[in-house]
Amino acid sequence: MLNAPATIGELRRSEYRGTPIKSELRRNLIRKLTARDELFPGIIGYDDSVIPQIENAILAGQDLVLLGERGQAKSRLIRALISLLDPAIPVIAGCEINDDPYQPICRRCRDLLAEKGDATPVGWLTPEHRYSEKLATPDTSIADLIGEVDPIRVAEGRYLSDELTIHYGLIPRTNRGIFAINELPDLAERIQVGLLNIIEERDVQVRGYRLRLPLDVFVVATANPEDYTNRGRIITPLKDRFGAQVRTHYPRTLEDEISIAEQERTRFDDMPVSVTVPAFMTEIVAELSHVARRHPQVSQKSGVSVRVSTANYENLESNALRRALATGEREAVARISDLGSLVASTAGKIELETWEESDDEAVLEKLMKTACNNVFRRHFTVQEFSELVQRFERGGFTVEVGDHLAAAAYASALAELPGIDRARQKLDVDSTEAMRIAVLEFVLEGLHLGKRLNKTALDGSAVYGG
C-alpha cells in the first residue's frame, strides 16, 4: 500500500482502529446490503433461499456450515466471502499468525513489541492473503491444522515447552481471516475433537504443550448431508459449535440450470465455424439433469451435479463442430442425433443405485428419452403434426438421421414433410438449413416418443418410418 503506515507508531498516529473478523464481515455486509450491491456474482438460483441464510449468519456473527451434495456451488460461495473483507489490514511484519499490531498474541511478536515499541515494523495483508482453505481427508493431522513442535528449533537449543518451538498450522496462520474446510466429516474423529476449542474457546494444545491463542477466525465448512448426521461421520459436539447450518440445493428451474451451464461452459476464441446450440436442445440438456435427480435408479445421495449439464452442453456443441469439420459445412447446429455424445460426459458423473454390466447405458438412454419427450410436449402436441405422420403412413417414406450426416442428406425430408417450418417458427429459431434440420430431428424424435413413428437404430444412425 502506498503511503501506508510502516510502524506501529505511524499506525497509532493514523488513528487506525482494528475490528474482529466477524465484526468486519458484518460491517461490510451491511454496507453492501444498504447500497444494493451484488454479494455473490455468478451464483444463480440462491437469491431467495441460500443467500439470505448466509447473510443472517454473518449479521449474527456465527460460524457457518454449508450442507449440500456435490456441484451446488458450496466452495464458490465460501470463496466469495473474501469480498466482505477490508482492502487491507495491518499486521506485525514477519508474524506467522498475522498478529494485530495493538494486541499481539504470539511470543515472538510480544517480545518484538517490548523491544522496539512504536518502532515495531508493520506489514499489510490484502483479502486474498486472509483466506485459507483445506480439503478434509482422513490423513489430515493436527499438525496440518493447528501446529507441531519444530525439531529444528528444538535443536537450536530451545526447550520443548518454549512457545517459540512451535510451527503453526493452517488455522493459526489464518488468524484475522476466513478459514474454510471442505468435506468436514471426512476428518478423522480425533481431528474433529481438536477443532472444538479452536472454534469456540480458542484453547490449543500442541504435543502436550498448552498455550492459549485467542485466534480471531471466521470458520466456514462444507459437508454432504448424508455424512453430517449422528449416523454419519461427524461428532455431535463439533456440530454444536457452528452457529448456522445452511442447506444448498440444485437449480430448481430449468432456466437457472441453463443459465449456469451457459455461464460455466468452456469457450474458445478460435472457432473454425459458427456453432449454435438451439434453445430447445439446451433445454433438453437441462431437463436431462432434472430427470436424473428424480430417477429411482440414480443415486440421489451422491447427487447429480450441475457439472453434468455444463459438460453435456460442451459435448453437444463439440459434436456439432466435429460434424461440420468432417462435412466441410460452414455452420454447425446441435441436433437430436448429437445426444449420443452425452454418454461420455454423463456416465462418469452419476452413480446408479445398483449396477450391472450395460446398466449405465440403458439408464442413460432412458433418461435422454424422457428428457426429449418432456421438452417436446412442453412445446408441441403430437396432433399438430398429423399431416406429417400421414406422409409416413402412406408407406415407403423414411428419414435417416445421424450425427455424421451432412445437410444434403436431409433435403428430401425437408421438402416433403409438412409442418417443419411452422414448428421452427413456434420454437423461435433461425431459418437456416442447419437449424431446420435440427427442428426436423426434434419433431421426428418427439413423434417417435409419442408412439406415432417407428425408429430403427442402425450402426451410427437411425431411420424413422411409419
C-alpha positions in Angstrom: 0.0 0.0 0.0 1.3 3.4 -0.9 1.8 5.8 2.0 0.6 3.2 4.4 1.9 3.4 8.0 5.1 1.4 8.2 5.5 1.2 12.0 3.1 0.9 15.0 3.9 4.5 15.9 2.7 5.7 12.5 -0.3 3.4 12.7 -1.3 5.0 16.0 -1.0 8.5 14.6 -3.2 7.5 11.7 -5.9 6.7 14.2 -6.4 3.2 12.8 -8.8 1.1 14.8 -9.0 -2.6 14.1 -12.1 -4.8 14.4 -12.6 -8.5 14.9 -13.1 -10.5 11.7 -16.8 -11.2 12.3 -17.4 -7.5 13.0 -15.5 -6.6 9.9 -17.5 -9.0 7.7 -20.8 -7.8 9.3 -19.9 -4.1 8.7 -19.0 -4.7 5.1 -22.1 -6.8 4.5 -24.3 -4.1 6.0 -22.6 -1.6 3.7 -23.2 -3.8 0.6 -26.8 -4.5 1.5 -27.5 -0.8 2.0 -26.0 0.0 -1.3 -27.9 -2.9 -3.0 -24.6 -4.3 -4.3 -24.4 -7.9 -5.6 -22.9 -10.1 -2.9 -22.2 -13.3 -4.9 -21.6 -12.6 -8.6 -22.1 -15.7 -10.7 -24.2 -17.6 -8.1 -27.5 -18.4 -9.7 -30.7 -19.6 -8.1 -29.9 -18.9 -4.5 -31.3 -15.4 -4.2 -34.4 -16.4 -2.2 -33.1 -19.4 -0.4 -29.4 -19.8 0.4 -28.0 -16.3 0.3 -30.4 -14.8 2.8 -29.4 -17.5 5.3 -25.7 -16.8 4.8 -26.4 -13.1 5.3 -28.2 -13.9 8.5 -25.3 -15.9 9.8 -22.8 -13.1 9.1 -25.0 -10.5 10.6 -25.3 -12.7 13.7 -21.6 -13.3 13.8 -22.0 -17.1 13.5 -19.6 -19.7 12.1 -21.2 -21.4 9.2 -21.5 -24.8 7.6 -23.0 -25.4 4.1 -24.7 -28.7 3.6 -25.2 -30.0 0.1 -24.4 -32.6 -2.5 -21.6 -32.1 -5.0 -21.9 -29.4 -7.6 -24.0 -27.0 -5.6 -21.5 -24.1 -5.6 -20.6 -24.5 -1.9 -16.9 -23.8 -2.5 -17.7 -20.9 -4.7 -20.0 -19.3 -2.1 -17.3 -19.7 0.6 -14.6 -18.2 -1.6 -16.8 -15.3 -2.5 -16.8 -14.2 1.2 -13.4 -12.5 0.8 -15.3 -9.7 -1.0 -16.6 -8.8 2.5 -13.0 -8.3 3.9 -11.4 -4.8 4.1 -9.0 -3.9 1.3 -6.0 -4.3 3.7 -5.3 -4.7 7.4 -2.1 -4.1 9.3 -0.1 -6.9 10.9 3.2 -7.0 12.7 5.7 -7.6 9.9 7.0 -11.1 9.7 4.5 -12.6 12.0 3.4 -16.2 11.2 -0.1 -15.7 12.5 -0.9 -12.2 11.3 -0.8 -10.6 14.8 -2.7 -7.4 15.4 -0.1 -4.6 16.0 -2.0 -3.4 19.0 -2.7 -6.8 20.6 -0.1 -9.4 19.6 -0.8 -13.0 20.8 2.4 -14.9 19.8 5.5 -14.9 21.8 7.7 -13.6 19.0 5.6 -10.5 18.4 5.2 -9.7 22.1 9.0 -9.8 22.6 9.5 -7.7 19.5 6.9 -5.1 20.7 8.6 -5.0 24.1 12.0 -4.4 22.5 11.1 -1.9 19.7 7.8 -0.3 20.9 6.4 2.1 18.4 9.2 1.4 16.0 8.0 -2.1 15.5 7.5 -2.6 11.7 4.1 -3.1 10.3 3.0 -5.0 7.1 -0.3 -5.1 5.3 -2.5 -8.0 4.3 -4.9 -8.0 1.4 -8.1 -10.1 1.3 -6.6 -13.0 -0.7 -3.9 -13.5 1.9 -6.5 -13.7 4.6 -8.3 -16.7 3.3 -7.2 -20.4 3.7 -8.9 -23.5 2.5 -8.3 -27.1 3.4 -9.9 -30.2 1.8 -10.5 -32.6 4.7 -9.0 -36.0 4.1 -8.7 -39.0 6.5 -4.9 -38.4 6.7 -5.3 -34.7 7.8 -3.4 -34.3 11.0 -3.5 -31.9 14.0 -0.1 -30.6 12.8 -1.7 -29.6 9.5 -4.5 -27.7 11.1 -3.1 -26.4 14.4 0.6 -26.9 14.6 3.6 -29.1 15.6 6.8 -28.8 17.5 9.6 -27.9 15.1 12.5 -30.2 15.7 14.9 -27.8 14.1 14.0 -25.0 16.6 14.5 -27.5 19.4 17.9 -28.5 18.0 18.8 -24.8 18.1 18.7 -25.0 21.9 15.1 -24.1 22.9 13.1 -26.1 25.4 10.2 -28.2 24.2 7.9 -26.1 26.5 9.0 -22.9 24.7 6.3 -21.4 22.6 8.9 -20.4 20.0 9.5 -24.1 19.1 6.0 -24.3 17.6 5.5 -24.4 13.8 1.9 -23.2 13.4 -0.7 -25.0 11.3 -3.1 -23.6 8.8 -5.7 -22.3 11.2 -3.4 -20.1 13.3 -1.8 -18.8 10.1 -5.3 -17.7 9.1 -5.7 -15.6 12.2 -7.8 -12.5 11.5 -9.1 -14.1 8.4 -11.5 -16.8 6.9 -10.7 -20.4 7.3 -12.7 -22.9 5.2 -12.7 -26.6 5.4 -14.3 -28.7 2.7 -16.0 -32.0 3.4 -15.7 -31.6 7.1 -16.9 -35.2 8.1 -14.0 -36.7 6.2 -11.7 -35.6 9.1 -10.9 -38.4 11.5 -12.9 -38.1 14.7 -9.8 -37.3 16.8 -9.0 -34.4 14.5 -12.6 -33.2 14.8 -12.1 -33.2 18.5 -9.1 -31.0 18.1 -11.2 -28.4 16.3 -13.7 -28.0 19.1 -11.8 -25.5 21.2 -10.3 -23.7 18.1 -13.8 -22.7 17.0 -15.1 -21.6 20.4 -12.7 -21.5 23.4 -9.6 -20.8 21.3 -7.6 -23.1 23.6 -4.8 -25.0 21.7 -2.6 -27.9 22.7 0.4 -28.9 20.6 2.3 -32.1 21.7 1.2 -31.7 25.3 2.3 -28.0 25.4 -0.8 -26.0 26.2 -0.9 -22.4 25.1 -3.8 -20.0 24.8 -4.2 -18.5 21.4 -7.2 -16.2 21.2 -7.4 -16.6 17.5 -9.7 -14.3 15.5 -11.0 -16.6 12.8 -14.3 -16.9 10.9 -14.8 -20.6 10.3 -16.8 -22.0 7.4 -17.2 -25.6 6.4 -18.9 -27.7 3.8 -20.4 -31.2 4.2 -22.5 -33.8 2.4 -25.9 -34.0 4.3 -25.6 -37.8 4.4 -22.4 -37.6 6.4 -23.4 -34.7 8.6 -25.7 -36.7 10.9 -25.3 -38.7 14.1 -25.4 -41.7 11.8 -22.6 -40.3 9.6 -19.1 -39.3 10.3 -19.5 -36.0 12.2 -19.2 -35.8 16.0 -22.2 -34.0 17.6 -20.1 -31.6 19.8 -18.5 -30.2 16.7 -21.9 -29.7 15.0 -22.9 -27.7 18.1 -20.1 -25.3 17.6 -21.4 -24.0 14.3 -23.9 -21.2 14.7 -25.6 -21.6 11.3 -26.3 -24.6 9.1 -27.4 -23.7 5.6 -28.8 -26.2 3.1 -27.8 -25.7 -0.5 -29.7 -27.2 -3.4 -29.6 -27.9 -7.1 -31.2 -25.4 -9.5 -34.9 -25.5 -9.0 -35.8 -24.3 -12.5 -34.7 -25.2 -16.0 -33.9 -21.5 -16.6 -31.4 -21.5 -13.7 -29.9 -24.8 -14.9 -29.4 -23.4 -18.4 -28.0 -20.1 -17.2 -25.4 -21.9 -15.1 -24.4 -24.2 -17.9 -24.0 -21.3 -20.3 -22.1 -19.4 -17.8 -19.7 -22.2 -16.8 -19.1 -23.8 -20.2 -15.6 -23.5 -21.7 -15.4 -21.0 -24.6 -12.8 -20.9 -27.3 -11.9 -17.9 -29.5 -10.5 -19.9 -32.4 -13.8 -21.5 -33.6 -13.3 -22.5 -37.3 -17.0 -22.5 -38.0 -20.1 -21.0 -36.4 -21.6 -23.4 -33.8 -25.1 -22.9 -32.4 -27.0 -24.9 -29.7 -30.7 -24.1 -30.2 -32.7 -23.2 -27.2 -34.7 -26.4 -27.3 -31.5 -28.5 -27.3 -30.2 -26.6 -24.4 -33.5 -27.2 -22.7 -33.0 -31.0 -23.2 -29.6 -30.8 -21.6 -31.0 -29.1 -18.5 -34.0 -31.4 -18.5 -31.7 -34.5 -18.6 -30.1 -33.4 -15.3 -33.5 -32.7 -13.7 -34.9 -36.0 -14.7 -31.7 -37.8 -13.4 -32.3 -36.1 -10.0 -35.7 -37.7 -9.7 -34.9 -41.1 -11.3 -35.1 -44.1 -8.9 -32.1 -45.8 -10.5 -29.8 -42.8 -9.9 -28.3 -42.4 -6.5 -29.6 -39.2 -5.0 -27.2 -39.5 -2.1 -24.2 -38.7 -4.3 -26.3 -36.2 -6.3 -26.4 -35.1 -9.9 -24.0 -32.1 -10.2 -24.7 -29.1 -12.3 -21.4 -30.0 -13.9 -23.3 -32.7 -15.7 -25.3 -30.0 -17.5 -22.2 -28.0 -18.2 -20.2 -30.9 -19.6 -23.2 -32.1 -21.7 -23.6 -28.6 -23.2 -19.9 -28.6 -24.1 -20.1 -32.1 -25.7 -23.3 -31.2 -27.6 -21.5 -28.2 -29.1 -18.3 -30.1 -29.8 -20.1 -32.9 -31.6 -21.8 -30.4 -33.9 -18.5 -28.8 -34.6 -16.9 -32.2 -35.4 -19.6 -32.9 -37.9 -19.2 -29.6 -39.6 -15.4 -30.1 -39.9 -15.9 -33.6 -41.4 -18.5 -32.5 -43.9 -16.9 -29.2 -44.8 -20.0 -27.1 -43.8 -19.7 -23.6 -42.6 -22.5 -23.8 -40.0 -22.9 -26.3 -37.2 -26.1 -26.7 -35.3 -26.6 -29.2 -32.5 -29.4 -31.7 -33.1 -31.0 -34.8 -31.5 -28.6 -37.2 -33.2 -25.8 -35.4 -31.3 -27.2 -36.6 -28.0 -25.3 -39.8 -28.2 -22.1 -37.8 -27.4 -23.6 -37.0 -24.0 -23.0 -40.6 -22.7 -19.3 -39.8 -22.3 -19.9 -36.6 -20.3 -22.7 -38.1 -18.2 -21.7 -41.6 -17.3 -18.8 -40.7 -15.0 -20.8 -38.1 -13.1 -23.9 -40.1 -12.0 -24.0 -43.1 -9.8 -26.6 -45.8 -10.0 -28.3 -47.4 -7.0 -27.5 -50.9 -8.4 -25.0 -51.7 -11.2 -24.7 -54.5 -13.7 -22.9 -54.6 -17.0 -24.6 -52.2 -19.5 -26.9 -50.8 -16.9 -25.4 -47.4 -17.2 -26.0 -47.1 -20.9 -29.6 -48.4 -20.6 -30.3 -45.9 -17.8 -28.8 -43.0 -19.7 -30.8 -43.9 -22.8 -33.9 -43.9 -20.7 -33.0 -40.5 -19.1 -32.4 -39.0 -22.6 -35.7 -40.3 -24.0 -37.6 -38.9 -21.0 -35.9 -35.5 -21.3 -36.6 -35.3 -25.0 -40.2 -36.3 -24.6 -40.7 -33.8 -21.7 -39.3 -30.9 -23.8 -41.2 -31.9 -26.9 -44.5 -32.0 -25.0 -43.7 -28.6 -23.4 -43.6 -27.1 -26.9 -45.9 -29.3 -29.1 -48.7 -31.8 -29.1 -48.5 -34.8 -31.5 -51.8 -33.8 -33.0 -50.1 -30.7 -34.5 -48.2 -33.0 -36.9 -51.0 -35.2 -38.2 -50.2 -34.3 -41.8 -46.5 -35.2 -41.3 -47.5 -38.5 -39.7 -49.8 -39.2 -42.6 -46.9 -38.8 -45.1 -45.1 -41.6 -43.4 -48.3 -43.8 -43.1 -48.8 -43.7 -46.9 -45.8 -46.1 -47.0 -42.4 -46.2 -48.5 -41.2 -42.9 -46.9 -38.4 -43.0 -44.4 -35.9 -40.5 -43.0 -32.4 -41.4 -41.9 -30.7 -39.2 -39.3 -27.2 -39.3 -37.8 -24.6 -37.1 -36.3 -22.3 -37.8 -39.3 -24.8 -36.8 -42.0 -24.3 -33.6 -44.0 -27.2 -31.2 -44.6 -27.7 -32.6 -48.1 -28.9 -35.9 -46.7 -31.9 -34.2 -45.3 -33.0 -32.3 -48.4 -35.8 -34.8 -49.4 -37.3 -34.9 -45.9 -37.3 -31.1 -45.6 -39.0 -30.8 -48.9 -41.7 -33.5 -48.4 -42.6 -33.3 -44.7 -45.2 -30.6 -43.9 -45.2 -28.6 -40.6 -41.4 -28.2 -40.1 -41.4 -24.5 -40.8 -44.4 -24.0 -38.5 -42.6 -25.8 -35.8 -39.4 -23.7 -36.4 -41.5 -20.5 -36.1 -43.1 -21.8 -32.9 -39.6 -22.6 -31.4 -38.5 -19.1 -32.5 -35.2 -20.2 -34.1 -33.5 -19.1 -37.3 -34.5 -20.3 -40.8 -31.1 -21.6 -41.9 -30.9 -25.0 -43.4 -28.9 -26.4 -40.5 -31.4 -25.1 -38.0 -34.3 -26.5 -40.0 -32.6 -29.9 -39.9 -32.3 -29.6 -36.1 -36.0 -28.8 -35.8 -36.8 -31.8 -38.1 -34.9 -34.2 -35.9 -36.6 -32.8 -32.8 -40.0 -33.3 -34.3 -39.3 -36.8 -35.5 -38.0 -37.9 -32.2 -40.9 -36.3 -30.4 -43.4 -38.1 -32.6 -41.5 -41.4 -32.1 -41.6 -41.0 -28.3 -45.3 -40.1 -28.7 -45.7 -43.5 -30.4 -46.6 -42.0 -33.8 -43.5 -43.0 -35.7 -41.2 -46.0 -35.6 -37.5 -45.7 -35.1 -34.9 -48.3 -36.2 -31.4 -47.9 -34.8 -28.6 -48.6 -37.2 -24.9 -48.5 -36.8 -24.2 -44.9 -36.1 -27.6 -43.6 -37.4 -31.3 -44.2 -37.1 -34.3 -44.4 -39.5 -37.7 -43.0 -38.8 -40.7 -44.6 -40.6 -44.4 -45.1 -40.4 
